[in-house]
Amino acid sequence: MTTAQHLINITKLVYRRGRRLLVAVLLIILIENLWSTMQETSLAELQSHSQQLIELTAAQAANEARYWLIENDVAKLQTLVDNLAQHPLIDYSAIYDNYGRALVSAEPPSARAEKVFVLVEEVREEELIHGYLHIAINQPMLLAEPISVHEYLSYYGQFLLVFAILAGVLMTLTFNKWRYRRWRAPE
C-alpha cells in the first residue's frame, strides 16, 4: 500500500468516525431538547390538574351554599366558609349575596400568602343567581407537591439519560471490537 492510499484510508476513517460522532452529538442534543419540552409540558399539566381540582371543590361548596342561601341560614353559611378556611390551601373564603354584599367570611389565623389564586363561583339555581362564593387559594402551597414530585422525577430522569448514553457508548465499543476481530486476516 502506498503512502497516498494509506493517507486516503486514514482520511476516510477519520471522516466516517467524525460523521458518527456528529450524529451522536446531534442525537444527544435532540434528546435533551425533547426532555426539557416534556418537562415543561408535564409541569403545565400538573398545574392545570391542580387548578381543576380546586375549581371542582369551589363548585361543590357553591352547590352546598345554594341551599343555605335559599334557606337564608347565615349560621350554616358561616360554618361552610369556616370549614373551607380550615383547609391548608385556602387562605380566605366568603359568601356574598346576589348584589355583591358580604354575608359571611372566614380567614384562618395564619397570615395570608402573597400569591393567591382567586376563585369566584356563582351560587345559582339554573338562571337565578343567589350569590357568590369567593375563595383565595394559596398558590405556592397548591403547587408545592406537584412541583416537588416533578423535580424528583426530573432528577432521576437525568440519571436515566446518562445511563442511556453510557449504554450506547458500551454497545458501540462492543460492536466495534467485533467488527475489527472479524475483519482481521487469519495469521
C-alpha positions in Angstrom: 0.0 0.0 0.0 1.4 3.4 -1.0 1.6 6.4 1.3 -1.1 8.2 -0.7 -3.5 5.3 -0.4 -2.7 5.0 3.3 -3.4 8.7 3.7 -6.7 8.4 1.8 -7.8 5.4 4.0 -7.0 7.3 7.2 -8.9 10.4 5.9 -11.9 8.2 5.1 -11.7 6.6 8.5 -11.5 9.9 10.3 -14.3 11.3 8.2 -16.6 8.3 8.9 -15.9 8.4 12.7 -16.3 12.2 12.7 -19.6 11.9 11.0 -20.8 9.3 13.5 -19.6 11.5 16.4 -21.6 14.4 14.9 -24.7 12.3 14.6 -24.3 11.1 18.2 -23.9 14.6 19.4 -27.0 15.8 17.4 -29.0 12.9 18.9 -27.9 13.8 22.4 -29.0 17.5 21.8 -32.3 16.3 20.3 -32.9 14.0 23.4 -32.1 16.9 25.7 -34.5 19.3 23.9 -37.3 16.7 23.9 -36.6 16.1 27.6 -36.9 19.7 28.5 -40.1 20.1 26.4 -41.6 17.1 28.0 -40.7 18.5 31.5 -42.4 21.9 30.7 -45.5 20.2 29.4 -45.6 17.8 32.4 -45.4 20.7 34.8 -48.1 22.7 33.0 -50.4 19.7 33.1 -49.8 19.2 36.8 -50.6 22.8 37.5 -53.7 22.6 35.3 -54.8 19.4 37.1 -54.4 21.1 40.5 -56.4 24.1 39.3 -59.2 21.8 38.1 -59.4 20.1 41.5 -59.7 23.4 43.3 -62.3 24.6 40.8 -64.3 21.3 41.5 -64.0 22.0 45.2 -65.4 25.5 44.7 -68.2 24.2 42.6 -69.2 21.7 45.2 -69.0 24.3 48.0 -71.1 26.7 45.9 -73.7 24.0 45.4 -73.9 23.5 49.2 -74.1 27.2 49.7 -77.0 27.5 47.3 -79.2 25.5 49.7 -78.2 27.7 52.7 -78.7 30.9 50.8 -82.2 29.8 49.7 -83.0 29.0 53.4 -81.3 32.3 54.5 -79.4 30.3 57.2 -76.4 32.5 58.0 -75.1 30.1 60.7 -74.8 27.3 58.2 -73.1 29.6 55.6 -70.6 30.7 58.3 -69.9 27.0 59.1 -69.3 26.3 55.4 -66.8 29.1 55.0 -65.1 28.2 58.3 -64.7 24.6 57.1 -63.3 25.8 53.8 -60.8 28.2 55.6 -59.6 25.3 57.7 -58.1 23.6 54.7 -54.4 24.5 54.5 -54.6 25.5 50.8 -57.4 28.1 51.4 -56.3 31.5 52.7 -59.7 33.1 52.6 -63.3 32.3 51.9 -66.5 34.3 51.8 -70.0 34.2 50.6 -71.7 37.3 49.0 -75.3 37.9 48.2 -76.5 38.4 44.6 -75.8 42.2 44.9 -72.2 41.5 46.0 -72.6 42.3 49.7 -70.6 40.1 52.1 -72.8 37.8 54.1 -70.2 35.7 55.8 -66.4 35.3 55.6 -63.6 33.4 57.3 -59.9 33.9 57.4 -57.6 31.4 59.1 -55.3 32.6 61.8 -52.2 32.3 59.6 -51.1 35.3 57.6 -52.3 35.4 54.1 -49.9 34.5 51.3 -48.7 37.0 48.8 -49.5 34.8 45.8 -53.1 33.7 45.8 -55.3 32.1 43.2 -58.8 33.7 43.5 -61.9 31.7 42.5 -65.3 33.3 42.4 -68.1 30.8 41.9 -71.6 31.8 41.2 -74.1 30.3 43.6 -77.0 29.7 41.3 -80.1 27.6 40.6 -80.5 27.4 36.8 -80.7 31.1 35.7 -81.3 32.6 39.1 -78.1 33.8 40.9 -78.4 33.6 44.7 -74.9 34.8 45.5 -71.2 34.3 45.0 -68.6 32.1 46.7 -65.2 33.7 46.9 -62.1 31.5 47.7 -58.5 32.6 47.8 -56.1 29.7 47.3 -52.5 29.8 48.5 -50.9 29.2 45.1 -47.4 28.2 46.4 -48.9 25.6 48.6 -51.2 24.4 45.9 -48.3 23.8 43.5 -45.7 22.7 46.1 -46.4 18.9 46.0 -46.8 18.7 42.2 -43.6 20.7 41.7 -41.7 18.5 44.2 -42.8 15.3 42.5 -41.9 16.8 39.2 -38.4 17.8 40.4 -38.0 14.3 41.9 -38.8 12.6 38.6 -36.7 15.0 36.6 -33.7 14.4 38.9 -33.9 10.6 38.3 -34.7 11.1 34.7 -31.4 12.8 34.2 -29.6 9.7 35.5 -31.6 7.6 33.1 -30.4 9.8 30.2 -26.8 9.5 31.3 -27.2 5.7 31.7 -28.7 5.5 28.2 -25.7 7.4 26.8 -23.3 5.1 28.6 -25.1 2.1 27.3 -24.8 3.5 23.8 -21.1 4.0 24.2 -20.6 0.5 25.6 -22.6 -1.0 22.8 -20.6 0.9 20.2 -17.4 -0.2 21.7 -18.6 -3.8 21.8 -19.7 -4.0 18.2 -16.7 -2.0 17.0 -14.4 -4.7 18.5 -16.4 -7.5 17.0 -16.2 -5.9 13.6 -12.4 -5.5 13.7 -12.0 -9.0 15.0 -14.0 -10.3 12.1 -12.0 -8.3 9.5 -8.6 -9.3 10.7 -6.8 -11.6 8.3 -6.0 -15.0 9.8 -2.4 -15.5 10.5 
